Amino acid sequence: MKRVAYLIYPIYFDFYGKSRRVGGIQTYIKNLSLILDELDFNVIVVQAGANNFTASDGVIEVKGVKSKNFVSNSKVAKLLYENIKHEMNDSDLLIFCTEMASINVSHKNTIYIQHGVSWDMQDYLTNRESFLSNSKTLLRLRRILQNYKYTNHFYEDKKFVCVDYNYVNWLKTQKSLNVDNVHYIPNAVNDLNYVDTVESKQHHGKVKILFARRFEKYRGSQIAAEALFNVAQKYGDKVEIIFSGEGPEASSIEKKFTHFSNVSFEKYNYQDTLSFHEKFDIAMVPSIASEGTSLSLIEAMRAGCACICTPVGGMTSIIIDNFNGLYTAPTSIDLYLKVCQLIDNPTERLRLSSNARTTIVEGPFNFRVWQARWKSLLAL
């Protein structure tokens, strides 16, 4: 009889069980399910739903559990776990796909996945009340409470997978914790069916620039829009700028570029991420906060883009400044200057592009390395 791998995550499908949500953790779960299937597990994702439902996504069975609370927190995790714990055998595997929607359980064969520090946002980014943003005392108190909250999501006797060392180093600053059960497995893009098109970066036409992120302040969409507004004005038809994504700032950014013929907005299927990115010379990942080993950055590097990013979270595990990408300060003026630098220096652009591709193909962000590390952990 096959063992079962139960993966708990509140929003893998939409709350009605109709289709998979688009997001980095959803992609992570999909890729992880392929490994679990290869190891002869039945894979069941347990999530919150408007009503109870069952659905499927390839090798994954999706089980929706009726919930009044759709927030990714411990209450939802407890509800989902309580729904399946009576079905579990000792040999079954339980994975909490984000530690922020997890609880400490007695089941021995349990793994928690930590996707990067997400609590480094300043209050102005999260639209906190003005009285909180203007009170240093309240801000300090909130930080103390945050630290307590997030360290309490770390269970020393359980296996943790983290995507970057930033989280482990943060844990060490909080209190004395045993981090021997933390396993570093950085993110990787599934490139097994991707064919390199190295020559595509050698063209002598327009320089193509991409911002493919959610349109959110903390993802750097505002500073990207301001920087690229100036780039579009300065270079005219020498550049082609593409925004790809969605989010609360989408309409204001589109309005900003209404009269620019060299700026457009596109969407692409997540399955086509590498073939989409390979069309571009420069990719921007100017996050202000909340990053692990950014899939957006890894995808762009794998496809041979010269990348500009901020030294936030796990991106510092990927980029060596001026070797396989450029760091920018989280300001529109510095981002603008870095984009201009790459537009004006095609030789440098190609050097960064080549080193970026090599970093992903031959480094720890290689998809086969990611698979091997997970298999090794599951064998323990």
C-alpha positions in Angstrom: 0.0 0.0 0.0 1.3 3.4 -1.0 2.3 5.9 1.6 0.5 9.3 1.5 2.1 12.7 1.5 -0.2 15.3 2.9 0.7 18.8 1.9 -1.1 21.5 3.9 -1.4 24.9 2.2 -4.5 27.2 2.5 -4.8 28.4 -1.1 -3.4 26.0 -3.6 -6.6 26.0 -5.7 -9.1 28.8 -5.5 -11.6 28.5 -2.7 -14.1 26.7 -5.0 -11.7 24.1 -6.3 -11.9 25.3 -9.9 -8.3 26.1 -10.8 -4.8 26.4 -9.4 -3.8 29.8 -8.1 -0.8 31.5 -9.7 2.1 32.0 -7.3 5.5 30.9 -6.3 4.4 28.5 -3.5 1.8 26.9 -5.8 4.6 26.3 -8.3 6.8 25.0 -5.6 4.1 22.5 -4.5 3.6 21.3 -8.1 7.3 20.6 -8.6 7.6 18.9 -5.2 4.6 16.7 -6.0 6.6 15.3 -9.0 9.4 14.2 -6.7 6.9 12.6 -4.2 5.1 10.8 -7.0 8.4 9.4 -8.3 9.1 8.2 -4.7 5.7 6.3 -4.8 3.7 8.6 -2.6 0.1 9.5 -3.1 0.1 13.3 -3.0 -2.8 15.1 -1.3 -2.9 18.9 -0.9 -5.2 19.9 1.9 -6.5 23.5 1.7 -9.3 25.8 2.8 -12.4 26.1 0.7 -15.8 27.9 0.6 -17.2 24.4 0.9 -15.7 20.9 1.1 -14.5 19.8 -2.4 -12.2 17.4 -4.2 -10.2 18.2 -7.3 -7.1 17.0 -9.1 -4.0 18.6 -10.6 -1.9 16.0 -12.3 -0.5 13.7 -9.7 -2.0 15.8 -6.9 -5.4 15.2 -5.3 -6.7 18.5 -3.8 -8.9 18.3 -0.8 -10.8 21.4 0.1 -12.0 21.8 3.7 -14.8 24.3 4.4 -13.4 27.2 6.4 -14.8 30.6 7.4 -11.2 31.9 7.8 -9.2 32.1 4.6 -6.1 33.8 6.1 -2.9 31.8 5.9 -2.4 31.4 9.7 -2.3 28.8 12.4 -6.1 28.6 12.8 -6.5 27.5 9.3 -3.5 25.1 9.6 -5.1 23.5 12.7 -8.4 23.1 10.9 -6.8 21.4 7.9 -4.7 19.1 10.1 -7.6 18.1 12.3 -9.5 17.1 9.2 -6.8 14.6 8.0 -4.9 13.5 11.1 -7.3 10.5 11.7 -6.4 9.2 8.2 -2.6 9.3 8.7 -0.3 6.4 9.4 3.0 6.7 11.0 4.8 6.1 7.7 2.9 8.9 5.9 4.5 12.2 5.3 3.1 15.6 6.5 4.4 18.8 4.9 3.4 22.3 6.0 4.1 24.2 2.8 4.7 27.5 4.6 5.6 27.7 8.2 3.3 30.7 8.6 0.3 28.4 8.1 1.5 25.6 10.4 1.2 24.2 13.9 3.5 22.0 16.0 2.2 18.4 15.7 3.3 15.1 17.2 3.5 13.3 13.9 7.1 12.3 13.6 7.5 12.4 9.8 6.7 16.2 9.4 8.5 18.8 7.4 8.0 22.6 7.5 9.0 24.9 4.5 10.2 28.4 5.2 10.1 30.6 2.0 12.0 33.6 3.3 11.8 36.4 5.7 8.5 38.2 5.0 8.3 40.4 8.0 11.0 43.0 7.0 8.5 45.4 5.5 8.3 48.9 6.9 4.9 50.0 8.0 4.4 52.5 5.2 4.6 49.6 2.7 1.7 47.8 4.4 -0.6 50.8 4.8 -0.6 50.7 8.6 -2.6 53.3 10.4 -0.9 56.7 10.6 -0.8 56.7 14.4 1.3 53.5 14.3 3.6 54.7 11.5 4.2 58.0 13.5 4.9 56.4 16.8 8.4 55.0 17.4 7.4 53.4 20.6 4.5 51.5 19.0 6.7 50.5 16.1 9.3 49.1 18.5 6.6 47.2 20.4 5.3 45.8 17.2 8.7 44.6 16.2 9.1 42.8 19.6 5.8 41.1 19.1 6.6 40.2 15.5 9.9 38.6 16.6 8.1 36.6 19.3 5.4 35.5 16.7 7.9 34.3 14.1 10.3 32.5 16.3 7.3 30.6 17.7 6.7 29.2 14.2 10.1 27.4 14.5 9.9 24.0 16.1 13.4 22.8 17.0 12.7 19.1 17.0 11.2 19.1 13.4 12.7 19.3 10.0 12.7 22.7 8.4 13.5 23.5 4.8 14.5 27.1 4.2 15.3 28.7 0.8 18.0 31.0 2.0 20.4 31.5 4.9 18.9 34.9 5.7 16.2 33.1 7.8 18.7 31.0 9.7 20.8 34.0 10.5 17.8 35.9 11.7 16.8 33.0 14.0 20.3 33.1 15.5 19.8 36.8 16.4 16.6 36.2 18.3 17.5 33.6 20.9 19.5 30.5 21.4 17.9 27.9 19.1 19.1 24.6 17.8 19.1 25.0 14.0 20.6 21.6 13.3 17.3 20.5 11.7 17.2 23.3 9.2 18.0 22.2 5.7 19.1 24.7 3.1 17.4 24.0 -0.3 17.3 27.2 -2.4 14.7 27.7 -5.0 15.1 26.5 -8.6 13.2 26.9 -11.8 12.0 23.7 -13.6 14.1 23.9 -16.8 14.1 20.2 -17.7 12.3 20.8 -21.0 13.9 24.2 -21.8 16.3 24.6 -24.7 18.8 27.4 -24.4 18.8 30.1 -27.1 22.1 31.7 -26.3 22.3 33.5 -29.6 19.1 35.4 -28.9 21.1 37.8 -26.7 23.4 38.7 -29.5 20.9 40.8 -31.4 21.6 44.4 -32.3 18.1 45.7 -32.4 16.1 47.3 -29.5 17.2 46.7 -26.0 14.3 44.8 -24.4 13.6 45.5 -20.7 11.3 43.5 -18.4 9.5 44.0 -15.1 7.6 40.8 -14.4 6.3 41.0 -10.8 3.2 41.7 -8.8 2.4 45.4 -9.0 2.9 46.0 -5.3 4.9 48.6 -3.4 7.0 46.0 -1.6 7.8 44.3 -4.9 9.3 47.6 -6.2 6.6 48.3 -8.8 6.5 52.0 -8.0 10.2 52.7 -8.2 10.4 50.5 -11.4 7.6 52.5 -13.0 9.4 55.8 -12.1 12.7 54.6 -13.4 11.4 53.2 -16.6 9.3 56.3 -17.3 12.6 58.2 -17.5 14.3 55.4 -19.5 11.4 55.4 -22.0 11.7 59.2 -22.4 15.5 59.2 -22.8 15.9 56.3 -25.2 12.7 56.4 -27.3 12.5 53.7 -29.9 15.9 52.3 -29.0 14.3 50.4 -26.1 11.2 48.2 -25.7 9.8 48.0 -22.1 7.4 45.3 -21.0 5.4 45.1 -17.7 4.0 41.7 -16.9 1.9 41.0 -13.8 -1.1 42.1 -11.8 -1.8 43.7 -8.5 -3.3 46.8 -6.8 -1.0 49.3 -8.6 -1.6 47.9 -12.1 -4.1 50.5 -13.3 -2.0 53.5 -12.1 1.1 52.2 -13.8 -0.7 51.5 -17.0 -2.1 55.0 -16.9 1.4 56.4 -16.4 2.5 55.0 -19.7 -0.6 55.7 -21.8 1.2 57.8 -24.3 4.3 55.7 -24.7 4.6 53.6 -27.8 7.7 51.8 -26.5 6.0 50.5 -23.4 3.4 47.7 -23.3 1.8 45.3 -20.8 1.7 41.5 -21.4 0.8 38.4 -19.6 2.2 34.9 -20.0 1.5 31.4 -18.7 3.7 30.3 -15.8 4.6 27.1 -17.9 6.2 29.4 -20.5 8.2 31.5 -18.1 11.6 30.7 -19.5 10.6 31.1 -23.2 9.0 34.4 -22.2 12.0 35.7 -20.3 14.5 34.7 -23.0 13.2 37.5 -25.3 14.6 40.2 -23.0 18.0 41.7 -22.4 17.4 43.2 -19.0 15.2 42.1 -16.1 14.4 44.1 -13.0 13.7 42.6 -9.6 13.8 45.7 -7.3 12.0 44.3 -4.3 11.9 46.5 -1.2 11.1 43.6 1.2 9.8 40.1 1.6 12.1 37.9 -0.6 13.5 34.4 -0.4 15.6 33.1 -3.2 13.4 34.9 -5.7 11.9 32.7 -8.5 11.5 35.9 -10.6 15.2 36.5 -10.4 16.2 32.8 -10.9 13.9 32.6 -14.0 15.3 35.7 -15.5 18.9 34.6 -14.9 18.3 31.1 -16.3 16.9 32.6 -19.5 20.0 34.8 -19.9 18.8 38.2 -18.8 21.2 40.7 -17.3 19.5 41.3 -14.0 19.2 44.3 -11.7 17.9 43.6 -8.2 18.0 44.9 -4.6 20.1 43.2 -1.9 17.0 42.0 -0.1 16.5 38.6 1.7 17.6 35.6 -0.3 18.6 37.5 -3.4 21.9 38.1 -1.6 22.4 34.3 -1.8 22.2 34.5 -5.6 23.8 37.7 -7.0 27.4 38.6 -6.7 27.4 42.3 -7.7 28.9 43.1 -11.0 29.6 39.4 -11.7 26.2 37.8 -12.5 24.0 40.9 -12.0 23.8 44.3 -10.5 22.5 45.5 -7.2 20.6 48.7 -6.9 19.5 50.8 -4.0 15.7 50.7 -3.6 15.3 54.1 -5.2 14.0 55.1 -8.7 17.1 57.2 -9.4 19.6 54.4 -8.7 17.5 51.9 -10.6 17.3 54.3 -13.6 21.1 54.7 -13.6 21.7 51.0 -13.5 19.3 50.4 -16.4 21.1 53.1 -18.4 24.4 51.6 -17.6 23.3 48.3 -19.2 21.7 49.9 -22.2 24.8 51.9 -23.0 27.2 49.0 -22.4 26.2 45.9 -24.5 29.5 44.1 -23.8 28.9 44.3 -20.0 25.2 43.3 -20.5 26.3 40.2 -22.3 28.9 39.3 -19.7 26.4 39.6 -16.9 23.9 37.6 -19.0 26.3 34.8 -19.5 27.4 34.6 -15.9 23.8 34.7 -14.8 22.9 31.7 -16.9 26.0 29.8 -15.6 25.1 30.6 -12.0 21.7 28.9 -12.4 22.8 26.0 -14.6 25.9 25.0 -12.7 25.2 26.3 -9.2 22.9 25.3 -6.3 19.9 26.7 -8.1 20.0 24.0 -10.7 16.6 22.1 -10.8 18.3 18.7 -10.7 20.2 19.8 -7.6 17.0 21.0 -6.1 15.4 17.5 -6.8 18.4 15.6 -5.4 18.4 17.7 -2.2 14.8 17.0 -1.6 15.2 13.3 -2.3 18.1 13.2 0.1 16.0 14.9 2.8 13.0 12.6 2.3 15.3 9.6 2.7 16.4 10.6 6.2 
